[in-house]
Amino acid sequence: MTPLVLVPGMMCDARLFLPQLVAFSRERPVSVVPLIGRDSIEALARDALSNAPARFALAGLSMGGIVAMEIARLAPERIDRLALMDTNHLPELPERQALREDEIAEALAGGLTRVMREEMKPNYLAEGPRKAAILRTCMDMAMDLGPEVFAQQSRALRDREDQSETLRGLACPTLILCGRHDLLCPVARHEAMQALVPSCVMDVIEDAGHMPTLEQPGATNAALARWLNAPSTA
């Protein structure tokens, strides 16, 4: 079976994909890329490629989707299929760029907890009985990664490139997936991505926000299973 490589979002680790690791590691090798030690999307993508199988299925969420698009740009011949989840193909807006250094300075000065809580407002996830528990998991991941990783990832996101041409050039089976209530990367953004990809499937996960992998793992895993089992173009 084709190996599956998962790329987590900002200040997240393998815990973001725990339901997917449980489901898909029964049938294929599954690995999670750590987004650490680099402050550019290209460098993170090159690190991922240096540790990845020769050919693999690639799925990224949020910042992980941005890195996944860069991996596809750098080495399209190695990507058997691509899943982009709750992500953004566009460069960062100038007004958001301007806020990054203040957030970095606060995080490095001991304020990472406040910065992350501000980033994960109540509207970060869809309403539901597991919302508080998922937010606790998000905070645990962020605190374990720490302020230096926050600074590196923030700079990488701030300076990211437009990936529209990468999407236009995709030739592998592609899934675009997002939560219905994702306010950070809304459905309309994913519809714009879908319009750029020559041939792809789009799935909107109901009752989910920015983290459908944890909010609605059953529906997310079903969509990923359909994508993994789609005929390859190779």
Accessible surface in RSA format (square Angstrom, percent):
REM  Atomic radii and reference values for relative SASA: ProtOr
REM  Chains: A
REM  Algorithm: Lee & Richards
REM  Probe-radius: 1.40
REM  Slices: 20
REM RES _ NUM      All-atoms   Total-Side   Main-Chain    Non-polar    All polar
REM                ABS   REL    ABS   REL    ABS   REL    ABS   REL    ABS   REL
RES MET A   1   144.22  74.7  79.48  52.6  64.74 154.1  53.95  45.9  90.27 119.6
RES THR A   2    43.84  31.2  34.58  35.1   9.26  22.1  10.91  14.7  32.93  49.8
RES PRO A   3    29.59  21.6  29.59  27.0   0.00   0.0  29.59  24.4   0.00   0.0
RES LEU A   4     1.71   1.0   1.13   0.8   0.59   1.5   1.13   0.8   0.59   1.6
RES VAL A   5     3.42   2.3   3.42   3.1   0.00   0.0   3.42   3.0   0.00   0.0
RES LEU A   6     0.31   0.2   0.31   0.2   0.00   0.0   0.31   0.2   0.00   0.0
RES VAL A   7     0.00   0.0   0.00   0.0   0.00   0.0   0.00   0.0   0.00   0.0
RES PRO A   8     0.91   0.7   0.91   0.8   0.00   0.0   0.91   0.8   0.00   0.0
RES GLY A   9     2.19   2.7   0.00   N/A   2.19   2.7   2.05   5.6   0.14   0.3
RES MET A  10    43.11  22.3  31.82  21.1  11.29  26.9  14.57  12.4  28.55  37.8
RES MET A  11     1.58   0.8   0.20   0.1   1.38   3.3   0.20   0.2   1.38   1.8
RES CYS A  12     7.74   5.9   3.52   3.9   4.21   9.9   0.00   0.0   7.74   8.3
RES ASP A  13    37.31  26.1  34.51  34.3   2.80   6.6  25.99  61.2  11.32  11.3
RES ALA A  14    40.50  37.2  38.57  59.5   1.93   4.4  38.80  54.6   1.70   4.5
RES ARG A  15    83.20  34.9  79.90  40.7   3.29   7.8  49.41  67.5  33.79  20.5
RES LEU A  16     0.00   0.0   0.00   0.0   0.00   0.0   0.00   0.0   0.00   0.0
RES PHE A  17     0.03   0.0   0.03   0.0   0.00   0.0   0.03   0.0   0.00   0.0
RES LEU A  18   101.32  56.4 101.32  72.5   0.00   0.0 101.32  71.2   0.00   0.0
RES PRO A  19    31.91  23.3  22.83  20.8   9.08  33.0  29.79  24.6   2.12  13.2
RES GLN A  20     0.16   0.1   0.16   0.1   0.00   0.0   0.16   0.3   0.00   0.0
RES LEU A  21    38.28  21.3  37.67  26.9   0.61   1.5  37.95  26.6   0.33   0.9
RES VAL A  22    79.80  52.5  72.44  65.6   7.36  17.7  77.94  67.7   1.86   5.0
RES ALA A  23    26.10  24.0  18.51  28.6   7.59  17.3  18.74  26.4   7.36  19.5
RES PHE A  24     9.32   4.7   9.32   5.8   0.00   0.0   9.32   5.7   0.00   0.0
RES SER A  25    63.81  53.9  41.27  55.1  22.54  51.9  23.81  50.7  40.00  56.0
RES ARG A  26   187.44  78.7 144.32  73.6  43.12 102.7  70.64  96.5 116.80  70.8
RES GLU A  27    76.75  44.1  57.48  43.5  19.27  45.9  27.66  53.5  49.09  40.1
RES ARG A  28    15.00   6.3   4.56   2.3  10.44  24.9   6.53   8.9   8.48   5.1
RES PRO A  29    86.40  63.0  73.04  66.6  13.36  48.6  85.59  70.7   0.81   5.0
RES VAL A  30    30.36  20.0   0.08   0.1  30.28  73.0   0.83   0.7  29.53  80.1
RES SER A  31    56.87  48.1  51.00  68.1   5.87  13.5  47.25 100.6   9.62  13.5
RES VAL A  32    35.22  23.2  12.34  11.2  22.88  55.1  12.53  10.9  22.69  61.5
RES VAL A  33    15.66  10.3  13.84  12.5   1.82   4.4  15.44  13.4   0.23   0.6
RES PRO A  34    90.10  65.7  73.41  66.9  16.70  60.7  81.59  67.4   8.52  52.9
RES LEU A  35     4.71   2.6   0.71   0.5   4.00  10.1   0.71   0.5   4.00  10.8
RES ILE A  36    80.38  45.7  72.62  54.1   7.76  18.7  72.74  52.4   7.64  20.7
RES GLY A  37    52.38  64.6   0.00   N/A  52.38  64.6  27.90  76.6  24.48  54.8
RES ARG A  38   112.23  47.1 106.88  54.5   5.35  12.7  13.04  17.8  99.19  60.1
RES ASP A  39    79.36  55.6  72.47  72.1   6.89  16.3   7.34  17.3  72.01  71.8
RES SER A  40    42.02  35.5  41.19  55.0   0.84   1.9  35.21  75.0   6.81   9.5
RES ILE A  41    12.30   7.0   9.50   7.1   2.80   6.8   9.50   6.8   2.80   7.6
RES GLU A  42    71.80  41.2  69.29  52.4   2.51   6.0  18.98  36.7  52.82  43.1
RES ALA A  43    27.77  25.5  22.28  34.4   5.48  12.5  26.89  37.9   0.87   2.3
RES LEU A  44     3.07   1.7   1.82   1.3   1.25   3.1   1.84   1.3   1.23   3.3
RES ALA A  45     0.00   0.0   0.00   0.0   0.00   0.0   0.00   0.0   0.00   0.0
RES ARG A  46   126.40  53.1 120.65  61.5   5.75  13.7  47.52  64.9  78.89  47.8
RES ASP A  47    47.08  33.0  46.53  46.3   0.56   1.3  19.64  46.2  27.44  27.4
RES ALA A  48     7.13   6.6   1.44   2.2   5.68  12.9   5.74   8.1   1.39   3.7
RES LEU A  49    18.53  10.3  15.81  11.3   2.72   6.8  16.26  11.4   2.27   6.1
RES SER A  50    90.62  76.6  48.00  64.1  42.62  98.2  51.01 108.6  39.62  55.5
RES ASN A  51   130.01  89.7  94.13  91.0  35.88  86.4  32.74  78.8  97.27  94.0
RES ALA A  52    20.95  19.3   1.83   2.8  19.12  43.5   5.47   7.7  15.48  41.0
RES PRO A  53    47.30  34.5  33.90  30.9  13.40  48.7  46.68  38.5   0.63   3.9
RES ALA A  54    87.11  80.1  67.39 104.0  19.72  44.9  74.17 104.5  12.94  34.3
RES ARG A  55    83.13  34.9  76.32  38.9   6.81  16.2  52.88  72.3  30.25  18.3
RES PHE A  56     1.59   0.8   1.59   1.0   0.00   0.0   1.59   1.0   0.00   0.0
RES ALA A  57     0.03   0.0   0.03   0.0   0.00   0.0   0.03   0.0   0.00   0.0
RES LEU A  58     0.00   0.0   0.00   0.0   0.00   0.0   0.00   0.0   0.00   0.0
RES ALA A  59     0.10   0.1   0.10   0.2   0.00   0.0   0.10   0.1   0.00   0.0
RES GLY A  60     0.00   0.0   0.00   N/A   0.00   0.0   0.00   0.0   0.00   0.0
RES LEU A  61     0.34   0.2   0.34   0.2   0.00   0.0   0.34   0.2   0.00   0.0
RES SER A  62    16.45  13.9  14.96  20.0   1.49   3.4   2.60   5.5  13.85  19.4
RES MET A  63     2.60   1.3   0.93   0.6   1.67   4.0   1.25   1.1   1.35   1.8
RES GLY A  64     0.00   0.0   0.00   N/A   0.00   0.0   0.00   0.0   0.00   0.0
RES GLY A  65     0.00   0.0   0.00   N/A   0.00   0.0   0.00   0.0   0.00   0.0
RES ILE A  66     9.39   5.3   9.39   7.0   0.00   0.0   9.39   6.8   0.00   0.0
RES VAL A  67     0.00   0.0   0.00   0.0   0.00   0.0   0.00   0.0   0.00   0.0
RES ALA A  68     0.00   0.0   0.00   0.0   0.00   0.0   0.00   0.0   0.00   0.0
RES MET A  69     0.14   0.1   0.14   0.1   0.00   0.0   0.14   0.1   0.00   0.0
RES GLU A  70     7.74   4.4   7.74   5.9   0.00   0.0   1.78   3.4   5.96   4.9
RES ILE A  71     1.18   0.7   1.18   0.9   0.00   0.0   1.18   0.8   0.00   0.0
RES ALA A  72     3.95   3.6   1.03   1.6   2.93   6.7   1.03   1.4   2.93   7.8
RES ARG A  73   119.06  50.0  98.29  50.1  20.77  49.4  42.45  58.0  76.61  46.4
RES LEU A  74    41.01  22.8  10.78   7.7  30.23  76.0  13.40   9.4  27.61  74.3
RES ALA A  75     7.08   6.5   7.08  10.9   0.00   0.0   7.08  10.0   0.00   0.0
RES PRO A  76    83.65  61.0  71.87  65.5  11.78  42.8  73.29  60.5  10.36  64.4
RES GLU A  77   118.14  67.8  96.93  73.3  21.21  50.5  72.76 140.7  45.37  37.0
RES ARG A  78    55.49  23.3  55.07  28.1   0.42   1.0  25.29  34.6  30.20  18.3
RES ILE A  79     4.08   2.3   2.04   1.5   2.04   4.9   2.04   1.5   2.04   5.5
RES ASP A  80     9.29   6.5   9.29   9.2   0.00   0.0   0.16   0.4   9.13   9.1
RES ARG A  81    11.35   4.8  11.35   5.8   0.00   0.0   0.61   0.8  10.73   6.5
RES LEU A  82     0.06   0.0   0.06   0.0   0.00   0.0   0.06   0.0   0.00   0.0
RES ALA A  83     0.00   0.0   0.00   0.0   0.00   0.0   0.00   0.0   0.00   0.0
RES LEU A  84     0.00   0.0   0.00   0.0   0.00   0.0   0.00   0.0   0.00   0.0
RES MET A  85     0.16   0.1   0.16   0.1   0.00   0.0   0.16   0.1   0.00   0.0
RES ASP A  86     0.00   0.0   0.00   0.0   0.00   0.0   0.00   0.0   0.00   0.0
RES THR A  87     0.63   0.5   0.00   0.0   0.63   1.5   0.63   0.9   0.00   0.0
RES ASN A  88    23.69  16.3  22.53  21.8   1.16   2.8   4.04   9.7  19.65  19.0
RES HIS A  89     7.73   4.2   6.79   4.7   0.94   2.4   1.40   1.4   6.33   7.4
RES LEU A  90    61.73  34.4  61.51  44.0   0.21   0.5  61.51  43.2   0.21   0.6
RES PRO A  91    57.42  41.8  51.89  47.3   5.53  20.1  51.89  42.8   5.53  34.4
RES GLU A  92    15.65   9.0   6.19   4.7   9.46  22.5   2.84   5.5  12.81  10.5
RES LEU A  93   111.85  62.3 109.71  78.5   2.13   5.4 110.09  77.3   1.76   4.7
RES PRO A  94    95.08  69.3  89.74  81.8   5.34  19.4  90.43  74.7   4.65  28.9
RES GLU A  95   115.37  66.2 104.37  79.0  11.01  26.2  66.27 128.2  49.10  40.1
RES ARG A  96    57.71  24.2  56.65  28.9   1.06   2.5  38.98  53.3  18.73  11.4
RES GLN A  97    63.20  35.3  58.63  42.9   4.57  10.9  10.84  23.1  52.37  39.7
RES ALA A  98    75.32  69.3  47.17  72.8  28.15  64.0  59.79  84.2  15.53  41.1
RES LEU A  99    94.58  52.7  94.42  67.6   0.16   0.4  94.42  66.3   0.16   0.4
RES ARG A 100    14.52   6.1  14.52   7.4   0.00   0.0   0.00   0.0  14.52   8.8
RES GLU A 101    78.38  45.0  76.15  57.6   2.23   5.3  55.56 107.5  22.82  18.6
RES ASP A 102   101.47  71.1  95.16  94.7   6.30  14.9  27.10  63.8  74.37  74.2
RES GLU A 103    27.36  15.7  26.31  19.9   1.05   2.5  13.61  26.3  13.75  11.2
RES ILE A 104     2.35   1.3   2.35   1.8   0.00   0.0   2.35   1.7   0.00   0.0
RES ALA A 105    61.56  56.6  51.65  79.7   9.92  22.6  57.72  81.3   3.84  10.2
RES GLU A 106    57.19  32.8  50.03  37.8   7.17  17.1  30.35  58.7  26.84  21.9
RES ALA A 107     0.46   0.4   0.00   0.0   0.46   1.1   0.00   0.0   0.46   1.2
RES LEU A 108    79.80  44.4  49.46  35.4  30.34  76.3  49.79  35.0  30.01  80.8
RES ALA A 109    90.62  83.3  47.78  73.7  42.84  97.5  60.29  84.9  30.33  80.4
RES GLY A 110    69.39  85.6   0.00   N/A  69.39  85.6  36.91 101.3  32.48  72.7
RES GLY A 111    17.41  21.5   0.00   N/A  17.41  21.5  16.10  44.2   1.31   2.9
RES LEU A 112    10.36   5.8   9.90   7.1   0.47   1.2   9.90   6.9   0.47   1.3
RES THR A 113    50.26  35.7  49.57  50.2   0.70   1.7  29.49  39.6  20.77  31.4
RES ARG A 114   123.63  51.9 119.88  61.1   3.75   8.9  76.98 105.2  46.65  28.3
RES VAL A 115     2.14   1.4   1.80   1.6   0.33   0.8   1.99   1.7   0.15   0.4
RES MET A 116    14.12   7.3  14.12   9.3   0.00   0.0  13.40  11.4   0.72   1.0
RES ARG A 117   156.24  65.6 145.28  74.1  10.95  26.1  47.13  64.4 109.11  66.1
RES GLU A 118    81.82  47.0  77.55  58.7   4.27  10.2  27.22  52.6  54.60  44.6
RES GLU A 119    63.95  36.7  52.68  39.9  11.27  26.8  14.19  27.4  49.76  40.6
RES MET A 120    15.44   8.0   6.34   4.2   9.11  21.7   3.77   3.2  11.67  15.5
RES LYS A 121    94.49  46.1  92.83  57.0   1.66   4.0  54.46  49.0  40.03  42.6
RES PRO A 122   100.61  73.3  98.09  89.4   2.52   9.2  99.87  82.5   0.74   4.6
RES ASN A 123    80.52  55.5  69.63  67.3  10.89  26.2  28.03  67.5  52.49  50.7
RES TYR A 124    37.43  17.5  31.79  18.1   5.64  14.7  15.32  11.5  22.12  27.3
RES LEU A 125     5.09   2.8   0.37   0.3   4.72  11.9   0.38   0.3   4.71  12.7
RES ALA A 126    12.00  11.0   3.13   4.8   8.87  20.2   7.93  11.2   4.07  10.8
RES GLU A 127   141.88  81.5 118.84  89.9  23.04  54.8  68.08 131.7  73.80  60.3
RES GLY A 128    38.43  47.4   0.00   N/A  38.43  47.4  24.98  68.5  13.45  30.1
RES PRO A 129   143.55 104.6 101.02  92.1  42.53 154.6 114.62  94.6  28.92 179.8
RES ARG A 130   117.34  49.3 115.51  58.9   1.83   4.4  62.28  85.1  55.06  33.4
RES LYS A 131    26.87  13.1  23.23  14.3   3.65   8.7  21.06  19.0   5.81   6.2
RES ALA A 132    59.70  54.9  52.94  81.7   6.76  15.4  56.67  79.8   3.03   8.0
RES ALA A 133    42.32  38.9  38.41  59.3   3.91   8.9  39.02  54.9   3.31   8.8
RES ILE A 134     6.58   3.7   5.43   4.0   1.15   2.8   6.58   4.7   0.00   0.0
RES LEU A 135    36.64  20.4  36.37  26.0   0.27   0.7  36.64  25.7   0.00   0.0
RES ARG A 136   148.49  62.3 145.74  74.3   2.74   6.5  70.52  96.4  77.97  47.3
RES THR A 137    40.53  28.8  38.91  39.4   1.63   3.9  13.08  17.6  27.45  41.5
RES CYS A 138     3.34   2.5   2.09   2.3   1.25   2.9   2.24   5.7   1.10   1.2
RES MET A 139    28.14  14.6  28.14  18.6   0.00   0.0  28.04  23.8   0.10   0.1
RES ASP A 140    77.54  54.3  74.40  74.1   3.14   7.4  11.74  27.6  65.80  65.6
RES MET A 141     0.00   0.0   0.00   0.0   0.00   0.0   0.00   0.0   0.00   0.0
RES ALA A 142     0.00   0.0   0.00   0.0   0.00   0.0   0.00   0.0   0.00   0.0
RES MET A 143    70.48  36.5  51.53  34.1  18.95  45.1  38.79  33.0  31.69  42.0
RES ASP A 144   103.23  72.3  67.46  67.1  35.76  84.6  24.80  58.4  78.42  78.2
RES LEU A 145    43.17  24.0  27.00  19.3  16.17  40.6  28.86  20.3  14.31  38.5
RES GLY A 146     9.64  11.9   0.00   N/A   9.64  11.9   9.64  26.5   0.00   0.0
RES PRO A 147    52.30  38.1  52.30  47.7   0.00   0.0  52.30  43.2   0.00   0.0
RES GLU A 148   112.05  64.3 111.59  84.4   0.46   1.1  52.20 101.0  59.85  48.9
RES VAL A 149    17.33  11.4  17.33  15.7   0.00   0.0  17.33  15.1   0.00   0.0
RES PHE A 150     1.62   0.8   1.62   1.0   0.00   0.0   1.62   1.0   0.00   0.0
RES ALA A 151     1.99   1.8   1.99   3.1   0.00   0.0   1.99   2.8   0.00   0.0
RES GLN A 152    45.66  25.5  45.60  33.3   0.06   0.2  12.42  26.4  33.24  25.2
RES GLN A 153     1.46   0.8   1.46   1.1   0.00   0.0   0.33   0.7   1.14   0.9
RES SER A 154     0.00   0.0   0.00   0.0   0.00   0.0   0.00   0.0   0.00   0.0
RES ARG A 155    72.83  30.6  72.83  37.1   0.00   0.0  12.98  17.7  59.85  36.3
RES ALA A 156     0.73   0.7   0.00   0.0   0.73   1.7   0.00   0.0   0.73   1.9
RES LEU A 157    12.00   6.7  12.00   8.6   0.00   0.0  12.00   8.4   0.00   0.0
RES ARG A 158    53.62  22.5  53.37  27.2   0.25   0.6  14.40  19.7  39.22  23.8
RES ASP A 159    78.47  55.0  58.26  58.0  20.21  47.8  31.82  74.9  46.64  46.5
RES ARG A 160    28.07  11.8  17.07   8.7  11.00  26.2   4.68   6.4  23.39  14.2
RES GLU A 161   127.16  73.0 121.30  91.8   5.86  14.0  47.38  91.6  79.78  65.1
RES ASP A 162    72.17  50.6  51.45  51.2  20.72  49.0  25.21  59.3  46.96  46.8
RES GLN A 163     5.62   3.1   5.36   3.9   0.27   0.6   1.93   4.1   3.69   2.8
RES SER A 164    16.90  14.3  16.70  22.3   0.21   0.5  10.04  21.4   6.86   9.6
RES GLU A 165   124.18  71.3 115.90  87.7   8.28  19.7  67.94 131.4  56.24  45.9
RES THR A 166    16.65  11.8   5.71   5.8  10.93  26.1  10.95  14.7   5.69   8.6
RES LEU A 167     0.00   0.0   0.00   0.0   0.00   0.0   0.00   0.0   0.00   0.0
RES ARG A 168   115.20  48.4 101.91  52.0  13.28  31.6  40.10  54.8  75.10  45.5
RES GLY A 169    59.37  73.2   0.00   N/A  59.37  73.2  35.38  97.1  23.99  53.7
RES LEU A 170    15.85   8.8   8.11   5.8   7.74  19.5  10.14   7.1   5.70  15.3
RES ALA A 171    85.16  78.3  62.24  96.1  22.91  52.1  72.16 101.6  12.99  34.4
RES CYS A 172    16.21  12.3  10.34  11.5   5.87  13.8   7.89  20.0   8.32   9.0
RES PRO A 173    21.01  15.3  10.36   9.4  10.65  38.7  20.92  17.3   0.09   0.5
RES THR A 174     5.50   3.9   0.00   0.0   5.50  13.1   0.01   0.0   5.50   8.3
RES LEU A 175     2.47   1.4   2.47   1.8   0.00   0.0   2.47   1.7   0.00   0.0
RES ILE A 176     0.00   0.0   0.00   0.0   0.00   0.0   0.00   0.0   0.00   0.0
RES LEU A 177     0.00   0.0   0.00   0.0   0.00   0.0   0.00   0.0   0.00   0.0
RES CYS A 178     0.00   0.0   0.00   0.0   0.00   0.0   0.00   0.0   0.00   0.0
RES GLY A 179     0.00   0.0   0.00   N/A   0.00   0.0   0.00   0.0   0.00   0.0
RES ARG A 180   106.53  44.7  93.70  47.8  12.82  30.5  26.88  36.7  79.65  48.3
RES HIS A 181    89.91  49.1  84.94  59.0   4.98  12.7  54.42  56.1  35.50  41.3
RES ASP A 182     2.40   1.7   0.00   0.0   2.40   5.7   0.00   0.0   2.40   2.4
RES LEU A 183   116.48  64.9  92.99  66.5  23.49  59.1  93.90  65.9  22.58  60.8
RES LEU A 184   101.36  56.5  78.38  56.1  22.99  57.8  82.61  58.0  18.76  50.5
RES CYS A 185     8.89   6.7   8.89   9.9   0.00   0.0   0.00   0.0   8.89   9.6
RES PRO A 186    50.48  36.8  50.43  46.0   0.05   0.2  50.48  41.7   0.00   0.0
RES VAL A 187    24.78  16.3  22.75  20.6   2.03   4.9  22.75  19.8   2.03   5.5
RES ALA A 188    67.52  62.1  58.15  89.7   9.37  21.3  59.07  83.2   8.45  22.4
RES ARG A 189    67.97  28.5  64.17  32.7   3.80   9.1   3.48   4.8  64.49  39.1
RES HIS A 190     0.00   0.0   0.00   0.0   0.00   0.0   0.00   0.0   0.00   0.0
RES GLU A 191    91.76  52.7  86.47  65.4   5.29  12.6  25.77  49.8  65.99  53.9
RES ALA A 192    47.78  43.9  37.33  57.6  10.45  23.8  45.21  63.7   2.58   6.8
RES MET A 193     0.00   0.0   0.00   0.0   0.00   0.0   0.00   0.0   0.00   0.0
RES GLN A 194    67.12  37.5  62.35  45.6   4.77  11.4  11.54  24.6  55.59  42.2
RES ALA A 195    87.81  80.7  47.40  73.1  40.41  91.9  59.18  83.3  28.63  75.8
RES LEU A 196    37.36  20.8  28.14  20.1   9.22  23.2  29.98  21.1   7.39  19.9
RES VAL A 197     9.11   6.0   0.54   0.5   8.57  20.7   0.67   0.6   8.44  22.9
RES PRO A 198    94.00  68.5  50.04  45.6  43.96 159.8  63.25  52.2  30.75 191.1
RES SER A 199    88.11  74.5  75.70 101.0  12.42  28.6  43.25  92.1  44.86  62.9
RES CYS A 200    30.45  23.0   1.18   1.3  29.27  68.8   4.58  11.6  25.86  27.9
RES VAL A 201    93.62  61.6  90.34  81.8   3.28   7.9  93.62  81.3   0.00   0.0
RES MET A 202    37.90  19.6  11.99   7.9  25.91  61.7   9.28   7.9  28.62  37.9
RES ASP A 203    29.85  20.9  28.21  28.1   1.64   3.9   1.65   3.9  28.20  28.1
RES VAL A 204    40.78  26.8  19.55  17.7  21.23  51.2  19.55  17.0  21.23  57.6
RES ILE A 205     8.71   5.0   7.54   5.6   1.17   2.8   8.71   6.3   0.00   0.0
RES GLU A 206    91.33  52.4  84.43  63.9   6.90  16.4  54.21 104.9  37.13  30.3
RES ASP A 207    91.17  63.9  85.61  85.2   5.57  13.2  14.19  33.4  76.98  76.8
RES ALA A 208     0.00   0.0   0.00   0.0   0.00   0.0   0.00   0.0   0.00   0.0
RES GLY A 209     0.00   0.0   0.00   N/A   0.00   0.0   0.00   0.0   0.00   0.0
RES HIS A 210     1.12   0.6   1.12   0.8   0.00   0.0   1.08   1.1   0.04   0.0
RES MET A 211     5.92   3.1   5.92   3.9   0.00   0.0   5.92   5.0   0.00   0.0
RES PRO A 212     0.00   0.0   0.00   0.0   0.00   0.0   0.00   0.0   0.00   0.0
RES THR A 213     0.00   0.0   0.00   0.0   0.00   0.0   0.00   0.0   0.00   0.0
RES LEU A 214    13.34   7.4  13.11   9.4   0.23   0.6  13.18   9.3   0.16   0.4
RES GLU A 215    18.81  10.8   7.45   5.6  11.36  27.1   7.42  14.4  11.39   9.3
RES GLN A 216    61.69  34.5  61.14  44.7   0.55   1.3   1.58   3.4  60.12  45.6
RES PRO A 217    39.28  28.6  39.28  35.8   0.00   0.0  39.28  32.4   0.00   0.0
RES GLY A 218    54.75  67.5   0.00   N/A  54.75  67.5  43.45 119.2  11.30  25.3
RES ALA A 219    49.02  45.1  34.20  52.8  14.82  33.7  41.44  58.4   7.58  20.1
RES THR A 220     0.00   0.0   0.00   0.0   0.00   0.0   0.00   0.0   0.00   0.0
RES ASN A 221    26.08  18.0  25.20  24.3   0.88   2.1  12.85  30.9  13.23  12.8
RES ALA A 222    43.94  40.4  34.62  53.4   9.32  21.2  42.59  60.0   1.35   3.6
RES ALA A 223     0.76   0.7   0.04   0.1   0.72   1.6   0.04   0.1   0.72   1.9
RES LEU A 224     1.32   0.7   1.32   0.9   0.00   0.0   1.32   0.9   0.00   0.0
RES ALA A 225    32.32  29.7  31.58  48.7   0.75   1.7  32.32  45.5   0.00   0.0
RES ARG A 226   140.10  58.8 127.41  65.0  12.68  30.2  79.35 108.4  60.75  36.8
RES TRP A 227    12.71   5.1   5.61   2.7   7.10  16.7  12.16   6.5   0.55   0.9
RES LEU A 228    11.72   6.5   0.47   0.3  11.25  28.3   0.47   0.3  11.25  30.3
RES ASN A 229   106.68  73.6  76.46  73.9  30.22  72.8  30.03  72.3  76.65  74.1
RES ALA A 230    34.84  32.0  26.00  40.1   8.84  20.1  31.09  43.8   3.74   9.9
RES PRO A 231   118.86  86.6 101.84  92.8  17.02  61.9 112.70  93.0   6.16  38.3
RES SER A 232    50.01  42.3  23.61  31.5  26.40  60.8  23.51  50.1  26.50  37.1
RES THR A 233    92.60  65.9  56.40  57.2  36.19  86.3  56.87  76.4  35.72  54.0
RES ALA A 234   102.52  94.3  30.47  47.0  72.05 163.9  68.47  96.4  34.05  90.2
END  Absolute sums over single chains surface
CHAIN  1 A    10151.0       8129.4       2021.6       5833.9       4317.1
END  Absolute sums over all chains
TOTAL         10151.0       8129.4       2021.6       5833.9       4317.1
